[in-house]
Amino acid sequence: MSAEPLDAHRARKQAIRNAARIWRAGCDDMDRLTVAAAVEACYSPGGPDRAELARLIRVDRARRAEHRAAA
């Protein structure tokens, strides 16, 4: 394997790690909000209504909590 593809591979791995870190930080930030505040932050006219967003946020938080507990 030449140096160029290896460097590209390393750069790609680092970019994936950085993206995952940013994603996780965003999830953690949203989890600090109350469900009502998260609904207002996520609500967009034409999308799911606020009640559906609240349900989806609760389900998402519960699933991620189970995943973290299992890890």
C-alpha positions as CSV (number, residue, x, y, z in Angstrom):
1,M,0.0,0.0,0.0
2,S,1.5,3.3,-1.0
3,A,1.7,6.3,1.4
4,E,-1.1,8.3,-0.4
5,P,-3.9,5.8,0.1
6,L,-2.8,5.1,3.7
7,D,-2.9,8.9,4.4
8,A,-6.3,9.2,2.8
9,H,-7.5,6.2,4.9
10,R,-6.2,7.8,8.1
11,A,-7.8,11.1,7.2
12,R,-11.1,9.4,6.5
13,K,-11.0,7.6,9.8
14,Q,-10.3,10.8,11.7
15,A,-13.1,12.6,9.9
16,I,-15.5,9.8,10.9
17,R,-14.4,10.1,14.5
18,N,-14.8,13.9,14.5
19,A,-18.3,13.6,13.0
20,A,-19.3,11.0,15.6
21,R,-18.0,13.3,18.4
22,I,-20.0,16.2,17.0
23,W,-23.1,14.0,16.7
24,R,-22.8,12.8,20.2
25,A,-22.3,16.3,21.5
26,G,-25.5,17.4,19.7
27,C,-27.4,14.5,21.3
28,D,-26.1,15.4,24.7
29,D,-27.0,19.0,24.2
30,M,-30.6,18.0,23.2
31,D,-30.9,15.7,26.2
32,R,-30.2,18.6,28.5
33,L,-33.3,20.3,27.2
34,T,-36.7,19.5,28.6
35,V,-38.9,17.6,26.2
36,A,-41.0,20.7,25.6
37,A,-37.9,22.8,24.9
38,A,-36.6,20.1,22.5
39,V,-39.9,20.1,20.7
40,E,-39.8,23.8,20.2
41,A,-36.2,23.6,19.0
42,C,-37.1,20.8,16.5
43,Y,-40.5,22.0,15.3
44,S,-40.9,23.0,11.7
45,P,-44.2,23.9,10.1
46,G,-45.2,21.2,7.7
47,G,-43.4,18.5,9.7
48,P,-44.7,16.3,12.5
49,D,-46.9,18.1,15.0
50,R,-45.6,19.0,18.4
51,A,-47.3,16.0,20.1
52,E,-45.7,13.6,17.7
53,L,-42.3,15.3,18.1
54,A,-42.6,14.9,21.9
55,R,-43.4,11.2,21.5
56,L,-40.4,10.7,19.1
57,I,-38.0,12.6,21.4
58,R,-39.1,10.5,24.4
59,V,-38.7,7.2,22.4
60,D,-35.3,8.3,21.1
61,R,-34.1,9.3,24.6
62,A,-35.3,6.0,26.1
63,R,-33.6,3.9,23.3
64,R,-30.3,5.8,23.7
65,A,-30.4,5.4,27.5
66,E,-30.9,1.6,27.1
67,H,-28.0,1.5,24.6
68,R,-25.7,3.4,27.0
69,A,-26.7,1.2,29.9
70,A,-26.0,-2.0,27.8
71,A,-22.5,-0.7,26.8
